[in-house]
């Protein structure tokens, strides 16, 4: 009975190893292997237990157990040893790690199983030992192992063919989505700016129907609602693999602007983005897809009255949008962009109009773009774009023309700077810092102006090196001053007059002015530190601004604002209040 217990516990350990490896650790990529592996590894031991409990055939159970153990050790032992040696290289792959841990454990368990089976055989009475028990006990495991290896390599071969077919379908779909976008654009040009109501209309251009062109993919072509003239100005096209990893890999999308780049599929979960999440960082096109798709599925309602109808509370179309951080009734945002949505008024219970707006960049310039249900695009550099505004191409041309003018102006400044004009070198530094991709050319021009004794340029150089926040204040003031704002010029002049004295000599009156800019910039903690340090040096205005609180503080701070903006009377009144309120006696 003791040998039987060893055999039973060995079988239990084998079951734990197999089940733990292929059910506890396996990723979705190995899901097809789970059931076959369980069956292949479990079947011999199920047969052994069945023979053992049959009574008359117990001898076959022991020889089959010993033969199975010997076969497993001989066929898998070397491979299991190699896995243990190189287990450190498997840590990045859960499948490999599972096999590297389970297979050696499986082989080691065969040793006590084989020994226990042999001991049980020798204790059997001679009458219970079948004549051909050892021939069957060795032959069956060998044949079974051969069939198992043949099945495994057959699976690998078939899996390779599946991957090759998936890759071929994927490449064909990538080309087909681009060709479909070109065919739809040609249809629009030939039909007064209207896209077709069905993808079948461009079948001849595609070279076949969608099913044959997009083999292994589900294709959905979604035209927008036709306008009063029956014209369709917007569409969305999406091709999803019917089986990710089997019939294809990526999700491909396109619209009236052309095809979008394909996003990487999730190799851990063996999944690709949905049609709503396949637009990547182009949030505007992703939201537009979901808006158009909603109207296609709800023709009686038309376009959604709120973006919340596309969220988890609705059809969840935007759930997989890349980097989506916020979604409310009228806007969706990521770290990089914000899209505004404005549905039109319901007409006969249907919403048949919409507007989508976002901000785009061109170099260091930015502009707003709006697209409506007709596919028309409008742009504006200043306010949010509206119907009737210029097309984006016109705005981009205006930006480009201004950039060319700026380049001419900067070149002229550079020539005058070469002739040792301090003022021109200082202005060149500012222009280059704002317009060049790198700030280095601007700093170089400021340094040259500083060498020519330009105090403003010296302040920019020193603040950039020592206090980046003050540098930001000065840059903002200079921008406003160049635009013609007198207050900006006055603020900048005060920074120029006081920054060096505060930084190099810590003069209280100078530091008080820098503290004021920190306070106005929102960093009241830093401002109070500087004011209190200046107060310790008996500067009364710093004591007043650093220690006054509540409504009195608001009144005094407004006096300081007016003083900085150029009101001499406010400066005089502030000095009187400080003289009266602060005493060092």
C-alpha positions as CSV (number, residue, x, y, z in Angstrom):
1,X,0.0,0.0,0.0
2,X,2.9,2.4,0.7
3,X,4.1,2.1,-2.9
4,X,0.6,2.9,-4.1
5,X,0.6,6.1,-2.0
6,X,3.9,7.1,-3.5
7,X,2.4,6.6,-7.0
8,X,-0.8,8.4,-6.1
9,X,1.1,11.5,-4.6
10,X,3.4,11.5,-7.7
11,X,0.3,11.7,-9.9
12,X,-1.1,14.5,-7.9
13,X,2.1,16.4,-8.1
14,X,2.2,15.9,-11.9
15,X,-1.4,17.2,-12.1
16,X,-0.5,20.3,-10.1
17,X,2.5,21.1,-12.2
18,X,0.6,20.8,-15.5
19,X,-2.5,22.6,-14.4
20,X,-0.5,25.4,-12.7
21,X,1.7,25.9,-15.8
22,X,-1.0,26.0,-18.4
23,X,-3.9,27.5,-16.5
24,X,-2.3,29.7,-13.9
25,X,0.5,31.3,-16.0
26,X,-0.4,31.0,-19.6
27,X,-1.2,34.1,-21.6
28,X,-4.0,34.4,-24.2
29,X,-1.4,33.6,-26.9
30,X,-1.2,30.1,-25.6
31,X,-4.9,29.5,-25.0
32,X,-5.2,27.1,-28.0
33,X,-2.6,24.8,-26.2
34,X,-4.3,24.5,-22.9
35,X,-6.8,21.7,-23.5
36,X,-4.5,19.6,-25.8
37,X,-1.7,19.8,-23.2
38,X,-3.9,18.8,-20.3
39,X,-5.2,15.9,-22.3
40,X,-1.8,14.7,-23.5
41,X,-0.2,14.9,-20.1
42,X,-3.1,13.5,-18.1
43,X,-4.3,10.6,-20.3
44,X,-1.4,8.1,-19.5
45,X,-1.9,8.6,-15.8
46,X,-5.6,8.2,-16.0
47,X,-5.0,4.9,-17.8
48,X,-2.5,3.8,-15.1
49,X,-5.0,4.6,-12.3
50,X,-7.8,2.8,-14.1
51,X,-5.6,-0.3,-14.6
52,X,-4.6,-0.2,-10.9
53,X,-8.1,-0.3,-9.6
54,X,-9.2,-3.0,-12.0
55,X,-7.5,-5.6,-9.8
56,X,-6.6,-8.3,-12.4
57,X,-4.7,-5.8,-14.5
58,X,-2.7,-4.2,-11.8
59,X,0.6,-5.6,-13.1
60,X,0.0,-3.6,-16.4
61,X,-0.5,-0.5,-14.3
62,X,2.9,-0.8,-12.6
63,X,4.9,-1.6,-15.8
64,X,3.0,1.2,-17.7
65,X,3.9,3.7,-14.8
66,X,7.5,2.6,-14.9
67,X,7.7,2.8,-18.7
68,X,6.0,6.2,-18.8
69,X,8.4,7.6,-16.1
70,X,11.5,6.2,-18.0
71,X,10.2,7.6,-21.3
72,X,9.5,11.1,-19.8
73,X,12.9,11.2,-18.2
74,X,14.7,10.2,-21.4
75,X,12.8,12.4,-23.8
76,X,12.3,15.5,-21.7
77,X,15.1,15.3,-19.1
78,X,17.8,17.0,-21.2
79,X,15.4,19.7,-22.4
80,X,14.3,20.4,-18.8
81,X,17.9,20.6,-17.6
82,X,18.7,23.2,-20.3
83,X,15.6,25.2,-19.3
84,X,16.8,25.3,-15.7
85,X,20.3,26.5,-16.7
86,X,18.9,29.3,-18.9
87,X,15.8,30.2,-16.8
88,X,17.2,33.8,-16.3
89,X,16.5,34.5,-19.9
90,X,12.8,33.6,-19.7
91,X,11.8,36.3,-17.1
92,X,10.4,38.6,-19.7
93,X,8.0,36.0,-21.2
94,X,5.4,34.4,-18.9
95,X,4.8,31.5,-21.3
96,X,8.5,30.6,-21.3
97,X,8.8,31.0,-17.5
98,X,5.8,28.8,-16.9
99,X,7.3,26.0,-19.0
100,X,10.8,26.5,-17.6
101,X,9.4,25.9,-14.1
102,X,6.8,23.2,-14.8
103,X,8.7,20.9,-17.1
104,X,11.7,20.2,-14.8
105,X,9.2,19.7,-11.9
106,X,7.3,17.2,-14.1
107,X,10.5,15.3,-14.9
108,X,11.7,15.2,-11.3
109,X,8.4,13.7,-10.2
110,X,8.9,10.8,-12.6
111,X,11.8,9.5,-10.5
112,X,9.8,8.5,-7.4
113,X,7.0,7.4,-9.6
114,X,9.2,5.0,-11.6
115,X,10.9,3.7,-8.4
116,X,7.6,3.1,-6.7
117,X,6.2,1.3,-9.7
118,X,9.2,-1.0,-9.9
119,X,9.0,-1.8,-6.2
120,X,5.3,-2.5,-6.5
121,X,5.9,-4.8,-9.5
122,X,8.5,-6.9,-7.6
123,X,6.1,-7.3,-4.7
124,X,3.4,-8.7,-6.9
125,X,2.9,-12.5,-6.7
126,X,4.2,-14.3,-9.8
127,X,0.7,-15.2,-10.8
128,X,-0.3,-11.6,-11.1
129,X,2.6,-10.6,-13.4
130,X,1.3,-10.7,-17.0
131,X,3.8,-12.2,-19.5
132,X,3.8,-9.3,-21.9
133,X,3.4,-6.6,-19.3
134,X,6.9,-5.1,-19.8
135,X,6.7,-5.1,-23.6
136,X,3.4,-3.3,-23.4
137,X,4.5,-1.0,-20.5
138,X,7.5,0.2,-22.6
139,X,6.1,0.2,-26.1
140,X,2.9,2.1,-25.3
141,X,4.7,5.1,-23.7
142,X,7.3,5.2,-26.5
143,X,4.6,5.2,-29.2
144,X,2.5,7.7,-27.2
145,X,5.5,10.0,-26.8
146,X,6.2,9.8,-30.5
147,X,2.6,10.7,-31.3
148,X,2.7,13.6,-28.8
149,X,5.9,15.0,-30.4
150,X,4.4,14.6,-33.9
151,X,1.3,16.4,-32.8
152,X,3.3,19.2,-31.2
153,X,5.4,19.8,-34.2
154,X,2.3,19.5,-36.4
155,X,0.7,22.2,-34.3
156,X,3.8,24.4,-34.6
157,X,3.7,24.0,-38.4
158,X,0.0,24.8,-38.6
159,X,0.5,27.8,-36.2
160,X,3.3,29.1,-38.5
161,X,1.0,28.8,-41.5
162,X,-1.7,30.7,-39.5
163,X,0.7,33.5,-38.6
164,X,1.9,33.7,-42.2
165,X,-1.7,34.0,-43.4
166,X,-2.5,36.6,-40.8
167,X,0.5,38.6,-41.8
168,X,-0.5,38.3,-45.5
169,X,-4.1,39.4,-44.7
170,X,-2.7,42.3,-42.6
171,X,-0.5,43.6,-45.3
172,X,-3.3,43.3,-47.9
173,X,-5.7,45.1,-45.6
174,X,-3.1,47.9,-45.1
175,X,-2.9,48.4,-48.8
176,X,-6.7,48.0,-49.3
177,X,-7.6,50.7,-46.8
178,X,-5.5,53.2,-48.7
179,X,-6.8,52.1,-52.0
180,X,-10.4,52.3,-50.7
181,X,-9.8,55.9,-49.4
182,X,-8.4,56.8,-52.9
183,X,-11.4,55.2,-54.6
184,X,-13.9,57.0,-52.3
185,X,-12.1,60.3,-53.0
186,X,-12.4,59.7,-56.7
187,X,-16.1,59.0,-56.3
188,X,-16.5,62.3,-54.5
189,X,-14.8,64.2,-57.2
190,X,-16.9,62.6,-59.9
191,X,-20.2,63.0,-58.0
192,X,-20.4,66.7,-57.0
193,X,-18.5,66.3,-53.8
194,X,-20.6,63.4,-52.4
195,X,-19.3,60.1,-51.1
196,X,-21.3,56.9,-51.9
197,X,-24.0,55.4,-49.6
198,X,-22.3,52.0,-49.9
199,X,-18.8,50.7,-50.4
200,X,-20.1,48.5,-53.2
201,X,-20.3,51.6,-55.4
202,X,-16.5,51.7,-55.6
203,X,-16.1,47.9,-56.1
204,X,-14.7,48.2,-59.6
205,X,-12.1,50.6,-58.4
206,X,-11.2,48.4,-55.4
207,X,-10.9,45.4,-57.7
208,X,-13.6,43.3,-56.0
209,X,-16.1,43.4,-53.2
210,X,-15.0,44.3,-49.7
211,X,-15.1,40.7,-48.5
212,X,-12.5,39.6,-51.1
213,X,-10.4,42.7,-50.9
214,X,-10.2,42.7,-47.1
215,X,-9.8,38.9,-46.6
216,X,-9.9,37.9,-42.9
217,X,-11.3,41.3,-41.9
218,X,-14.6,42.8,-41.0
219,X,-15.2,46.0,-43.0
220,X,-17.6,48.7,-42.0
221,X,-18.2,51.7,-44.2
222,X,-20.2,54.4,-42.4
223,X,-21.4,57.4,-44.5
224,X,-22.7,60.5,-42.7
225,X,-26.3,61.5,-43.0
226,X,-27.0,63.0,-46.4
227,X,-27.8,66.7,-46.5
228,X,-30.9,68.4,-48.0
229,X,-29.4,67.7,-51.5
230,X,-28.6,64.1,-50.8
231,X,-24.9,64.8,-50.6
232,X,-22.7,62.8,-48.2
233,X,-19.6,64.9,-47.2
234,X,-18.2,62.7,-44.4
235,X,-17.6,59.0,-43.9
236,X,-15.7,56.5,-41.7
237,X,-14.1,53.3,-42.9
238,X,-12.8,50.6,-40.5
239,X,-11.3,47.2,-41.1
240,X,-11.0,44.9,-38.0
241,X,-9.4,41.5,-38.0
242,X,-12.0,38.7,-37.6
243,X,-9.6,36.9,-35.3
244,X,-6.6,38.8,-34.0
245,X,-3.5,36.7,-34.5
246,X,-5.4,34.3,-36.8
247,X,-6.8,36.3,-39.7
248,X,-5.0,39.6,-39.1
249,X,-3.3,41.8,-36.6
250,X,-4.1,45.6,-36.8
251,X,-7.2,47.6,-37.0
252,X,-7.1,50.0,-40.0
253,X,-9.2,53.1,-40.3
254,X,-9.8,55.9,-42.9
255,X,-12.0,58.8,-43.5
256,X,-12.4,61.7,-46.0
257,X,-8.9,62.9,-45.0
258,X,-7.3,59.6,-46.0
259,X,-6.1,56.6,-44.1
260,X,-4.7,56.8,-40.5
261,X,-1.6,55.1,-39.2
262,X,-2.2,51.6,-37.7
263,X,-1.8,51.2,-34.0
264,X,0.2,48.4,-32.4
265,X,-2.0,45.5,-31.2
266,X,-1.7,44.2,-27.7
267,X,0.5,41.2,-27.7
268,X,-0.2,40.4,-24.0
269,X,-4.0,40.3,-24.4
270,X,-4.0,39.4,-28.1
271,X,-6.3,42.2,-29.0
272,X,-6.4,45.1,-31.4
273,X,-8.1,48.5,-30.9
274,X,-11.8,48.9,-31.8
275,X,-12.8,51.2,-34.6
276,X,-13.4,54.0,-32.2
277,X,-9.9,53.6,-30.6
278,X,-7.8,53.1,-33.7
279,X,-7.3,56.8,-34.6
280,X,-4.4,57.1,-32.2
281,X,-3.6,60.7,-31.0
282,X,-5.9,62.2,-33.7
283,X,-8.8,62.7,-31.2
284,X,-10.8,64.9,-33.7
285,X,-11.1,62.1,-36.2
286,X,-11.8,59.5,-33.5
287,X,-14.7,61.6,-32.1
288,X,-16.0,62.2,-35.6
289,X,-16.0,58.5,-36.4
290,X,-18.1,57.8,-33.2
291,X,-20.5,60.7,-34.0
292,X,-21.1,59.4,-37.6
293,X,-21.4,55.8,-36.4
294,X,-24.0,56.8,-33.8
295,X,-26.1,58.4,-36.5
296,X,-25.8,55.4,-38.7
297,X,-27.1,53.1,-35.9
298,X,-29.8,55.6,-34.8
299,X,-31.1,57.2,-37.9
300,X,-34.3,58.4,-36.2
301,X,-32.2,60.3,-33.6
302,X,-29.5,61.4,-36.0
303,X,-26.2,62.6,-34.5
304,X,-25.8,62.4,-30.7
305,X,-27.1,65.3,-28.6
306,X,-24.2,64.8,-26.2
307,X,-20.8,63.1,-26.3
308,X,-21.9,61.2,-23.1
309,X,-23.9,59.0,-25.5
310,X,-20.5,57.8,-26.8
311,X,-19.0,57.1,-23.3
312,X,-19.4,54.2,-20.9
313,X,-22.8,55.6,-20.2
314,X,-23.8,55.2,-23.8
315,X,-22.5,53.0,-26.7
316,X,-18.8,53.1,-25.4
317,X,-17.4,54.0,-28.8
318,X,-14.9,56.5,-27.3
319,X,-13.9,54.2,-24.4
320,X,-10.7,53.0,-26.2
321,X,-9.7,56.5,-27.6
322,X,-5.9,56.8,-27.0
323,X,-5.1,58.7,-23.8
324,X,-8.7,59.9,-23.2
325,X,-8.6,61.8,-19.8
326,X,-11.9,63.7,-19.7
327,X,-15.3,63.4,-21.5
328,X,-18.4,65.4,-20.9
329,X,-21.4,66.4,-22.9
330,X,-19.6,68.9,-25.2
331,X,-15.8,68.0,-25.1
332,X,-13.3,65.2,-25.0
333,X,-9.7,65.7,-24.0
334,X,-6.3,63.9,-23.9
335,X,-2.9,65.2,-22.6
336,X,-2.3,66.6,-26.1
337,X,-5.6,67.9,-27.4
338,X,-9.1,69.0,-26.7
339,X,-12.1,68.4,-29.0
340,X,-15.3,70.4,-28.7
341,X,-18.6,69.1,-29.9
342,X,-21.6,71.2,-30.8
343,X,-24.7,69.4,-32.1
344,X,-27.2,71.3,-34.2
345,X,-30.8,71.9,-33.1
346,X,-33.1,69.0,-33.6
347,X,-35.2,69.1,-36.8
348,X,-38.3,67.0,-36.7
349,X,-36.8,65.1,-33.7
350,X,-33.5,64.4,-35.5
351,X,-30.1,66.1,-35.1
352,X,-28.8,66.4,-38.6
353,X,-25.9,68.9,-38.0
354,X,-22.8,69.0,-35.9
355,X,-19.6,70.9,-35.4
356,X,-16.3,69.5,-34.1
357,X,-13.5,71.9,-33.1
358,X,-9.9,71.6,-32.0
359,X,-6.6,73.4,-31.9
360,X,-3.7,72.5,-34.1
361,X,-0.1,73.7,-34.3
362,X,2.2,74.8,-37.1
363,X,5.7,75.3,-35.8
364,X,5.4,77.6,-32.8
365,X,2.1,79.0,-34.2
366,X,-1.4,77.6,-33.4
367,X,-4.8,77.8,-35.0
368,X,-8.3,76.5,-34.4
369,X,-10.0,74.1,-36.8
370,X,-13.7,73.3,-37.1
371,X,-15.3,70.5,-39.2
372,X,-19.1,70.2,-39.8
373,X,-21.4,67.4,-41.0
374,X,-20.8,68.3,-44.6
375,X,-17.0,67.7,-44.3
376,X,-16.3,71.4,-44.7
377,X,-13.3,72.6,-42.7
378,X,-12.9,76.1,-41.3
379,X,-10.0,77.7,-39.4
380,X,-9.1,80.7,-37.3
381,X,-5.9,81.8,-35.7
382,X,-7.6,83.7,-32.8
383,X,-11.1,82.8,-31.9
384,X,-12.7,79.3,-32.3
385,X,-13.5,78.7,-35.9
386,X,-17.0,79.0,-37.2
387,X,-18.9,78.4,-40.4
388,X,-17.8,81.0,-43.0
389,X,-14.3,81.3,-41.7
390,X,-11.4,80.6,-44.2
391,X,-10.3,77.1,-45.0
392,X,-7.3,75.7,-43.0
393,X,-5.1,76.0,-46.1
394,X,-5.6,79.7,-46.2
395,X,-4.8,80.1,-42.5
396,X,-1.7,78.0,-42.9
397,X,-0.6,80.1,-45.9
398,X,-1.0,83.3,-43.7
399,X,1.1,81.7,-41.0
400,X,3.7,80.7,-43.5
401,X,3.8,84.2,-45.0
402,X,4.2,85.7,-41.6
403,X,7.0,83.3,-40.9
404,X,8.8,84.4,-44.1
405,X,8.4,88.0,-43.1
406,X,9.7,87.2,-39.7
407,X,12.7,85.5,-41.2
408,X,13.5,88.6,-43.3
409,X,13.2,90.8,-40.2
410,X,15.4,88.6,-38.1
411,X,18.1,88.5,-40.9
412,X,18.0,92.3,-41.0
413,X,18.4,92.5,-37.2
414,X,21.3,90.0,-37.4
415,X,23.1,92.2,-39.9
416,X,22.7,95.3,-37.7
417,X,23.7,93.3,-34.6
418,X,27.0,92.4,-36.4
419,X,27.6,96.2,-36.7
420,X,27.6,96.4,-32.9
421,X,24.1,97.8,-32.3
422,X,23.3,96.8,-28.7
423,X,19.6,97.5,-29.1
424,X,19.3,95.4,-32.2
425,X,21.3,92.6,-30.6
426,X,18.9,92.7,-27.7
427,X,15.8,92.6,-29.9
428,X,17.4,89.9,-32.0
429,X,17.9,87.8,-28.9
430,X,14.2,88.1,-28.1
431,X,13.0,87.3,-31.6
432,X,15.3,84.3,-32.0
433,X,14.4,82.9,-28.6
434,X,10.7,83.0,-29.6
435,X,11.0,81.9,-33.2
436,X,13.9,79.4,-33.3
437,X,13.4,75.8,-32.2
438,X,16.3,76.1,-29.8
439,X,16.8,79.0,-27.4
440,X,20.6,78.9,-27.9
441,X,20.7,81.5,-30.8
442,X,18.6,83.9,-28.7
443,X,20.9,83.6,-25.7
444,X,23.9,84.1,-27.9
445,X,22.5,87.4,-29.2
446,X,21.6,88.5,-25.7
447,X,25.1,87.8,-24.5
448,X,26.5,89.9,-27.3
449,X,24.1,92.8,-26.4
450,X,25.1,92.5,-22.8
451,X,28.7,92.8,-23.7
452,X,27.7,96.0,-25.5
453,X,26.2,97.3,-22.1
454,X,22.5,96.6,-22.8
455,X,20.9,96.2,-19.4
456,X,17.8,94.4,-20.6
457,X,19.9,91.8,-22.4
458,X,22.0,91.3,-19.3
459,X,18.9,90.8,-17.3
460,X,17.7,88.1,-19.7
461,X,21.0,86.3,-19.6
462,X,21.3,86.4,-15.8
463,X,17.7,85.4,-15.1
464,X,17.9,82.5,-17.6
465,X,21.0,81.2,-15.7
466,X,19.9,81.9,-12.2
467,X,16.1,82.3,-11.9
468,X,14.0,80.7,-14.7
469,X,10.7,82.0,-13.2
470,X,11.9,85.6,-13.4
471,X,13.1,84.9,-17.0
472,X,9.5,83.8,-17.8
473,X,8.1,87.0,-16.3
474,X,10.5,89.1,-18.4
475,X,9.8,87.2,-21.6
476,X,6.0,87.7,-21.1
477,X,6.5,91.4,-20.4
478,X,8.7,91.8,-23.5
479,X,6.1,90.1,-25.7
480,X,3.4,92.5,-24.4
481,X,5.8,95.4,-24.9
482,X,6.6,94.5,-28.5
483,X,2.8,94.2,-29.1
484,X,2.5,97.9,-28.0
485,X,1.2,97.4,-24.5
486,X,2.6,100.2,-22.3
487,X,2.1,98.2,-19.1
488,X,4.2,95.4,-20.4
489,X,7.0,97.8,-21.1
490,X,6.8,99.4,-17.6
491,X,6.8,95.9,-15.9
492,X,9.8,94.9,-17.9
493,X,11.7,98.1,-17.1
494,X,11.1,97.5,-13.4
495,X,12.5,94.0,-13.7
496,X,15.5,95.3,-15.5
497,X,16.1,97.9,-12.9
498,X,15.8,95.6,-9.9
499,X,16.8,92.0,-10.8
500,X,20.5,92.4,-10.8
501,X,20.6,94.4,-7.6
502,X,18.5,91.7,-5.8
503,X,20.4,88.8,-7.2
504,X,24.0,90.1,-6.9
505,X,23.7,92.3,-3.8
506,X,20.4,91.3,-2.2
507,X,19.3,94.9,-1.9
508,X,16.0,94.9,0.0
509,X,14.2,97.5,-2.3
510,X,15.2,95.5,-5.4
511,X,14.2,92.1,-3.9
512,X,10.8,93.6,-2.9
513,X,10.1,94.2,-6.6
514,X,11.1,90.6,-7.5
515,X,8.9,89.2,-4.6
516,X,5.9,91.2,-6.1
517,X,6.4,89.5,-9.4
518,X,6.4,86.1,-7.7
519,X,3.2,87.0,-5.9
520,X,1.6,88.1,-9.1
521,X,2.7,84.9,-10.7
522,X,1.0,82.8,-8.0
523,X,4.0,81.7,-5.9
524,X,3.0,83.6,-2.7
525,X,5.1,81.3,-0.5
526,X,8.3,82.4,-2.4
527,X,7.1,86.0,-2.4
528,X,6.6,86.0,1.4
529,X,10.1,84.5,2.0
530,X,11.7,87.3,0.0
531,X,9.6,90.0,1.6
532,X,10.3,88.8,5.1
533,X,14.0,88.6,4.4
534,X,13.9,92.2,3.1
535,X,11.8,93.2,6.1
536,X,14.6,91.9,8.4
537,X,16.8,94.5,6.6
538,X,14.3,97.2,7.6
539,X,12.6,97.7,4.3
540,X,9.1,98.9,5.3
541,X,7.2,98.2,2.1
542,X,8.4,94.5,2.3
543,X,7.2,94.3,5.9
544,X,3.8,95.7,4.8
545,X,3.3,93.3,1.9
546,X,4.8,90.3,3.7
547,X,2.7,90.6,6.9
548,X,-0.6,92.3,6.0
549,X,-3.5,89.9,5.6
550,X,-7.2,89.8,4.5
551,X,-9.0,92.8,3.1
552,X,-6.2,95.3,4.0
553,X,-3.7,93.1,2.0
554,X,-6.0,93.3,-1.0
555,X,-6.2,97.1,-0.8
556,X,-2.5,97.5,-0.4
557,X,-1.7,95.0,-3.2
558,X,-4.0,97.0,-5.6
559,X,-1.9,100.1,-4.7
560,X,1.2,98.2,-5.6
561,X,-0.3,97.1,-8.9
562,X,-1.2,100.7,-9.8
563,X,2.3,101.8,-8.8
564,X,3.9,99.2,-11.0
565,X,1.6,100.2,-13.9
566,X,3.0,103.7,-13.8
567,X,0.7,105.7,-11.4
568,X,3.0,107.9,-9.4
569,X,0.2,108.9,-7.0
570,X,-0.2,105.2,-6.1
571,X,3.5,104.8,-5.4
572,X,3.4,107.9,-3.1
573,X,0.3,106.6,-1.2
574,X,1.9,103.1,-0.8
575,X,5.0,104.7,0.7
576,X,2.9,106.7,3.2
577,X,1.0,103.6,4.2
578,X,4.2,101.7,4.8
579,X,5.7,104.5,6.7
580,X,2.7,104.8,9.0
581,X,2.0,101.0,9.5
582,X,5.6,99.8,10.0
583,X,7.9,100.8,12.8
584,X,11.2,99.3,13.8
585,X,11.3,100.9,17.3
